[in-house]
Amino acid sequence: MSPPPLRVLSLIAPMTQLNTPYPSTAYLTGFLRSRGVPAVQEDLALALALALLSARGLAAVRDEVLARPGTSRGPHAQAFVDAYDRYAATIDPTIAFLQGRDPTLAHRIGSRCFLPEGPRFDALEVYVDPEGGDPLAWAFGALGVQDRARHLATLYLNDIADLLREAIDPRFEFVRYGERLAMSQPGFEPLAEALAAPPTLIDRLLQQLTRDAIDRHQPGLVLVSVPFPGAVYGALRIAQAIKAHDPRIVTALGGGFVNTELRELAEPRVFDHFDYVTLDAGERPLLALLEHLGGRRSRSRLVRTFVRHEGAVNYVNWTEPDVPFEDVGTPTWDGLPIDRYLSLLDLLNPMHRLWSDGRWNKLTVAHGCYWKKCSFCDVGLDYISRYDAASAETLVDRIEAIVKETGQTGFHFVDEAAPPKSLKALAAELRRRQVAISWWGNVRFEKTFSPGLCQQLADSGCIAISGGLEVASDRLLALMNKGVSVDQVARVTKGFADAGILVHAYLMYGFPTQTVQDTVDALEYVRQLFAAGCIQSGFFHRFSCTVHSPVGTDPARFGVTLHPSPFQGFAKNDVAFSDATGVDHDALGEGLKKAVYNFMHGIGLEQDVRRWFDVRVPRPKVARDCIARALEG
């Protein structure tokens, strides 16, 4: 008789999102339960934030601050001590408000007489009412009481985060905790030094939360997923606490960061904390690992898994087919405190707001990307290259199960680019079953999205769409192998906008061979897209080269020279490069971001785009009616 399967605990490490659970544990827990494995999950990122953002947590922070001489305190710490009674009295009610448990508090928060206001509130001074009235009226109006209060409460929490960085741990962030310790870090030494240092108050809280979770669930295997560099330090601290508490518990590491940056892992010290490190989609490696731990499979038959053997790191990859996307099961949020997440309102960008405001059920329409050709993307990695879709019937079955479990009808489809064919079938199935949801996600602005299809998606509950316009230059879009043109993007985005769907454009600057003229012309295109009502939101990102992208694997084709750091056994992803154009893209970036921020608020849409730059730039070569003519055509 075979032994019972190990109990598996999946943990979300600090810090990811505070408004909704990061979905990796929900995916894995749902999959394991569908295979009869006892599986549970906890969000230690949220638990740590709530432990800090409480009257008890702030009291502990004050004790740490007061233990130091007054002359060594920074301005945030001294201001906190001076206003401590107000912080202690307001923190628990404010958290309850942000969790939706006390909405009437919005009136007191909105009065700006309730919360102590630190330096983060200085940002409100940039919002000037020309008639001398309320500086936030332009953003929230007379009736936007809840939104106004959430924005002020978010500034209040950001002041506390600044305090924690100054007085407790300089690495602290609500979303990117200790990010610099892991981001494109060729060696493990910075993380090793941080882990060997005496634990901070934040570390001690995380260690206690970890021990409490272990005692509650008594797992035999703990899975920790790290989607971003800012979750690596927290994940290692969790594993360190587990091994100190009960070294018999097996620990495994996976997630987006591992899949992109640790593909050549050779650092043995990682395995002081984690027994196994797995790559790419976790279902098949996890089944193999469970069979191995249960004595039914040798270690030589693990799948996409790093192990340490006799002091050296070995990569074991017994070839087996991945679990089809149709068969991965329905994600479950059972065990996660969905009523305790915080709806924050940090940035007034309407699309960025969706990331931080409200609790969204995260679901994938299809695994991988159906296009997988963009030259800036990691097209060779599994999360892009292996395209595998599920039927509309299966997707709506999952949607109905999740709504029944959570009571929430908002969905964020987290695909790299949701395929139009699948979205069309999904919309039809939602309408056929009369399932009412609200959803948003990322697409390619391809011509398949006709006005008719855009309206069909809107009727099915689509409220927002994001997609890559990138450099807004036909020459560079072709070099990127994006498969779209500026004119096509204009027509597609107008179709979405006309259907009542918010459109956000991902924009890029600093791509190889991009000249100053290209950048100015791109901003002119963007100005016209905003003015024509094609897009309502956008953001310029600085291009970065990764070793797994076509630019990184064939730099000569793109006219760049790579300058990689010597690899020291740990992370490998972003790589420095030089471009023959010699353009100072950083000097242009601030103007691009300033322009788009104003365009979103209807400011400067008729003015020459050169006004946004602090450096001298050439006149745009783009005709001022270019987008209008594209829409007419």
NUTOR-304300 format. One record per residue (C-alpha): residue number from 1; x, y, z. Coordinates in steps of 0.2 Angstrom, whole numbers. Layout:
# residues N
n;x;y;z
NUM;X;Y;Z
...
***
This chain:
# residues 633
n;x;y;z
1;0;0;0
2;7;17;-5
3;9;30;8
4;-3;45;7
5;2;60;-3
6;12;74;6
7;2;89;11
8;7;104;0
9;7;122;6
10;10;135;-7
11;15;152;-1
12;14;170;-9
13;31;178;-4
14;33;197;0
15;30;208;-9
16;18;206;-24
17;1;215;-24
18;-10;221;-9
19;-26;222;-18
20;-28;204;-25
21;-19;188;-23
22;-5;184;-35
23;-12;169;-44
24;2;157;-44
25;-3;148;-28
26;-22;148;-34
27;-17;139;-50
28;-6;126;-41
29;-18;123;-27
30;-32;120;-39
31;-22;109;-50
32;-15;98;-35
33;-33;96;-28
34;-39;90;-45
35;-26;77;-44
36;-31;71;-26
37;-16;80;-18
38;-20;88;-1
39;-15;106;-5
40;-17;123;4
41;-11;140;2
42;-7;157;11
43;-3;174;6
44;12;179;17
45;14;196;7
46;-3;202;13
47;-1;195;30
48;16;204;33
49;9;221;26
50;-6;219;38
51;5;215;53
52;15;231;49
53;0;242;45
54;-9;240;62
55;-8;248;79
56;2;234;86
57;14;235;71
58;16;254;72
59;19;252;91
60;34;240;87
61;40;252;74
62;40;266;87
63;49;256;100
64;63;253;87
65;64;271;83
66;64;277;101
67;78;264;105
68;90;275;94
69;97;292;99
70;87;306;93
71;101;313;84
72;102;297;73
73;84;298;68
74;79;304;50
75;65;316;46
76;52;303;43
77;56;294;59
78;55;310;69
79;39;316;61
80;32;299;65
81;37;300;83
82;30;317;84
83;13;312;77
84;13;294;84
85;-4;296;93
86;-13;301;77
87;-5;286;67
88;-10;274;81
89;-27;280;81
90;-30;281;62
91;-21;265;55
92;-34;252;60
93;-49;262;54
94;-40;266;38
95;-35;248;34
96;-54;243;37
97;-59;257;25
98;-47;251;11
99;-53;233;14
100;-71;239;11
101;-77;236;28
102;-80;254;33
103;-84;264;18
104;-92;279;28
105;-75;283;34
106;-72;291;17
107;-80;307;22
108;-68;310;37
109;-52;304;26
110;-58;316;12
111;-59;331;24
112;-40;330;26
113;-42;333;44
114;-42;314;49
115;-25;307;43
116;-8;314;48
117;0;320;32
118;18;317;29
119;29;321;14
120;19;310;1
121;5;323;3
122;16;336;-5
123;12;328;-22
124;-6;335;-20
125;1;353;-22
126;5;350;-41
127;-14;349;-44
128;-19;367;-46
129;-37;372;-48
130;-36;388;-59
131;-51;395;-49
132;-43;392;-33
133;-54;378;-27
134;-51;361;-21
135;-35;354;-29
136;-42;337;-31
137;-58;342;-38
138;-52;339;-56
139;-48;321;-52
140;-63;316;-41
141;-76;329;-43
142;-89;333;-30
143;-96;315;-29
144;-80;305;-30
145;-79;303;-11
146;-73;285;-10
147;-60;287;-24
148;-53;303;-16
149;-52;295;1
150;-43;280;-6
151;-30;291;-15
152;-27;300;2
153;-26;284;12
154;-14;277;-1
155;-3;292;1
156;-4;289;20
157;2;271;18
158;16;277;7
159;22;289;20
160;23;274;32
161;32;264;19
162;45;279;18
163;46;278;37
164;50;259;36
165;63;262;23
166;72;275;34
167;70;268;51
168;69;249;49
169;75;242;33
170;81;252;18
171;76;239;6
172;57;239;10
173;44;242;-3
174;26;237;-3
175;28;228;-20
176;47;227;-23
177;54;222;-7
178;73;220;-8
179;72;221;-27
180;90;227;-30
181;97;211;-21
182;90;200;-35
183;87;210;-50
184;99;204;-64
185;111;199;-50
186;125;188;-58
187;130;182;-41
188;122;177;-25
189;133;186;-13
190;122;202;-9
191;107;190;-5
192;119;179;6
193;125;194;15
194;107;200;18
195;101;183;24
196;116;181;36
197;113;199;44
198;103;200;60
199;85;200;56
200;76;217;55
201;59;220;63
202;51;216;46
203;61;200;45
204;56;194;62
205;37;197;58
206;39;187;42
207;48;173;52
208;34;172;64
209;20;172;51
210;30;158;42
211;31;148;58
212;12;151;62
213;8;145;44
214;18;129;46
215;10;125;63
216;-7;127;56
217;-5;116;40
218;9;104;45
219;15;102;27
220;27;90;20
221;31;101;5
222;31;120;4
223;31;128;-13
224;36;147;-14
225;33;156;-30
226;43;171;-35
227;36;181;-49
228;47;196;-48
229;65;201;-41
230;56;210;-27
231;49;194;-20
232;66;184;-20
233;73;191;-3
234;56;187;6
235;55;170;-2
236;73;165;5
237;69;172;22
238;53;161;22
239;63;146;17
240;76;150;30
241;63;151;44
242;56;134;38
243;72;125;39
244;76;133;56
245;59;128;62
246;58;110;55
247;72;105;43
248;62;89;38
249;50;100;28
250;54;100;9
251;55;117;1
252;54;121;-18
253;56;137;-27
254;48;142;-44
255;39;156;-53
256;42;169;-66
257;58;176;-59
258;66;158;-59
259;59;154;-76
260;68;170;-84
261;83;173;-73
262;89;157;-65
263;89;146;-80
264;108;143;-78
265;108;142;-59
266;124;135;-53
267;125;143;-35
268;125;129;-22
269;120;141;-8
270;103;143;-14
271;100;125;-9
272;104;129;9
273;86;136;9
274;77;127;-5
275;79;108;-9
276;72;110;-27
277;71;124;-40
278;59;121;-54
279;58;129;-71
280;43;134;-82
281;25;128;-80
282;25;120;-63
283;12;106;-65
284;23;92;-73
285;38;96;-62
286;28;96;-47
287;19;79;-51
288;37;72;-54
289;43;79;-37
290;28;72;-28
291;31;55;-35
292;50;56;-31
293;46;61;-13
294;34;47;-11
295;47;34;-17
296;39;31;-34
297;52;40;-45
298;70;41;-44
299;79;58;-43
300;86;55;-61
301;68;56;-67
302;63;73;-61
303;57;86;-73
304;65;103;-76
305;72;103;-58
306;88;109;-51
307;95;100;-36
308;111;100;-26
309;122;84;-26
310;138;82;-17
311;140;101;-16
312;136;105;-35
313;120;110;-43
314;113;98;-56
315;99;101;-68
316;88;86;-70
317;76;85;-85
318;67;69;-89
319;57;72;-104
320;39;71;-102
321;24;81;-110
322;17;96;-101
323;0;95;-93
324;-12;101;-107
325;-19;118;-102
326;-37;111;-104
327;-32;99;-90
328;-24;110;-77
329;-40;112;-67
330;-48;127;-60
331;-39;140;-49
332;-45;141;-31
333;-44;155;-19
334;-49;144;-4
335;-38;148;11
336;-34;166;5
337;-42;180;15
338;-51;188;0
339;-60;201;11
340;-44;208;18
341;-35;214;3
342;-33;233;1
343;-40;243;-13
344;-27;256;-16
345;-27;271;-28
346;-10;277;-30
347;-8;283;-48
348;-22;292;-57
349;-18;283;-73
350;-35;274;-77
351;-27;258;-82
352;-13;257;-69
353;-28;260;-57
354;-35;243;-61
355;-19;235;-55
356;-20;241;-38
357;-39;245;-35
358;-51;231;-32
359;-49;212;-31
360;-48;204;-47
361;-49;185;-51
362;-34;182;-62
363;-36;169;-75
364;-27;164;-91
365;-36;162;-108
366;-22;152;-116
367;-5;147;-111
368;9;156;-120
369;8;168;-135
370;0;164;-151
371;11;177;-160
372;28;174;-151
373;38;184;-164
374;42;201;-155
375;61;204;-155
376;61;212;-138
377;51;198;-130
378;58;181;-122
379;50;172;-136
380;61;156;-133
381;55;153;-116
382;40;142;-111
383;29;155;-105
384;29;163;-122
385;34;149;-134
386;22;135;-129
387;5;141;-135
388;-9;130;-128
389;-27;136;-128
390;-43;129;-119
391;-60;128;-126
392;-73;142;-122
393;-83;130;-113
394;-69;125;-101
395;-65;143;-98
396;-83;148;-93
397;-84;132;-82
398;-69;139;-73
399;-76;157;-72
400;-92;150;-65
401;-83;140;-52
402;-72;155;-47
403;-87;167;-45
404;-96;154;-35
405;-81;152;-23
406;-76;170;-22
407;-92;180;-24
408;-82;191;-35
409;-86;194;-54
410;-71;204;-59
411;-58;195;-70
412;-41;200;-76
413;-35;189;-90
414;-16;188;-87
415;-11;182;-105
416;4;189;-113
417;-8;192;-128
418;-25;185;-127
419;-29;177;-144
420;-44;186;-153
421;-51;169;-159
422;-52;163;-141
423;-59;179;-134
424;-73;179;-148
425;-78;161;-143
426;-77;166;-124
427;-88;181;-127
428;-101;170;-136
429;-101;157;-122
430;-103;170;-109
431;-118;177;-118
432;-125;160;-121
433;-125;155;-103
434;-129;173;-98
435;-114;174;-86
436;-112;192;-81
437;-94;197;-77
438;-82;212;-79
439;-65;208;-87
440;-49;216;-94
441;-33;210;-102
442;-19;212;-114
443;-20;209;-133
444;-11;213;-149
445;-19;227;-159
446;-21;216;-174
447;-34;219;-188
448;-44;204;-182
449;-52;215;-169
450;-65;223;-180
451;-77;235;-173
452;-90;221;-173
453;-79;210;-162
454;-75;224;-151
455;-93;227;-148
456;-96;209;-145
457;-82;209;-131
458;-89;224;-123
459;-106;215;-122
460;-98;201;-114
461;-91;212;-100
462;-74;219;-107
463;-71;235;-98
464;-53;238;-103
465;-39;232;-115
466;-21;235;-115
467;-9;232;-130
468;8;236;-136
469;10;251;-148
470;28;251;-142
471;38;264;-152
472;24;271;-163
473;35;270;-179
474;32;259;-194
475;50;256;-197
476;54;251;-179
477;38;241;-177
478;44;231;-192
479;61;229;-184
480;52;223;-169
481;42;210;-179
482;27;217;-170
483;15;213;-185
484;6;229;-184
485;7;246;-191
486;3;263;-183
487;-12;265;-195
488;-19;248;-190
489;-17;252;-171
490;-27;268;-174
491;-41;259;-182
492;-41;244;-169
493;-40;255;-154
494;-54;267;-160
495;-65;251;-162
496;-62;247;-144
497;-65;264;-138
498;-81;267;-148
499;-87;251;-140
500;-85;259;-123
501;-69;250;-118
502;-54;259;-110
503;-39;257;-121
504;-21;258;-113
505;-6;258;-125
506;11;251;-119
507;24;263;-126
508;43;260;-128
509;58;271;-130
510;76;267;-132
511;74;253;-144
512;90;249;-155
513;92;261;-169
514;79;273;-162
515;84;291;-166
516;79;307;-158
517;68;310;-174
518;60;293;-171
519;56;297;-153
520;48;314;-157
521;38;307;-172
522;32;293;-160
523;26;306;-147
524;17;315;-161
525;8;299;-166
526;3;296;-148
527;-4;314;-146
528;-15;311;-161
529;-21;295;-155
530;-26;303;-138
531;-34;318;-148
532;-44;306;-159
533;-51;296;-144
534;-42;280;-149
535;-33;278;-133
536;-37;285;-115
537;-21;279;-106
538;-3;275;-109
539;14;274;-102
540;32;275;-109
541;44;261;-103
542;62;261;-106
543;68;247;-118
544;79;234;-109
545;88;220;-118
546;86;202;-111
547;97;187;-115
548;82;177;-120
549;75;189;-133
550;80;190;-152
551;89;206;-148
552;99;197;-135
553;103;182;-145
554;107;191;-161
555;112;209;-157
556;121;212;-173
557;105;211;-182
558;99;225;-172
559;114;236;-173
560;119;234;-154
561;134;228;-144
562;130;218;-128
563;140;221;-112
564;136;207;-101
565;142;206;-83
566;152;191;-79
567;140;177;-74
568;143;171;-56
569;131;157;-55
570;115;166;-50
571;103;177;-61
572;105;181;-79
573;92;191;-89
574;94;210;-92
575;110;214;-101
576;118;231;-104
577;121;236;-122
578;127;251;-133
579;118;257;-149
580;127;265;-163
581;115;280;-164
582;122;286;-147
583;106;294;-142
584;104;299;-124
585;87;291;-122
586;86;295;-103
587;86;313;-107
588;70;311;-118
589;61;299;-106
590;55;312;-93
591;47;322;-107
592;39;307;-115
593;31;302;-98
594;26;320;-94
595;17;322;-111
596;7;306;-109
597;2;310;-91
598;-5;327;-98
599;-13;319;-113
600;-23;308;-102
601;-30;323;-93
602;-34;332;-110
603;-20;344;-108
604;-9;350;-122
605;-17;339;-136
606;-16;353;-149
607;1;359;-145
608;18;356;-153
609;25;340;-144
610;42;348;-143
611;36;358;-128
612;37;343;-117
613;56;340;-119
614;69;349;-109
615;82;347;-123
616;82;353;-140
617;73;341;-152
618;68;342;-171
619;51;346;-177
620;40;331;-180
621;40;324;-198
622;23;316;-195
623;8;325;-203
624;-4;332;-190
625;-19;324;-198
626;-10;307;-200
627;-21;297;-188
628;-37;306;-194
629;-33;300;-212
630;-30;283;-205
631;-47;282;-197
632;-55;288;-212
633;-47;275;-223
***
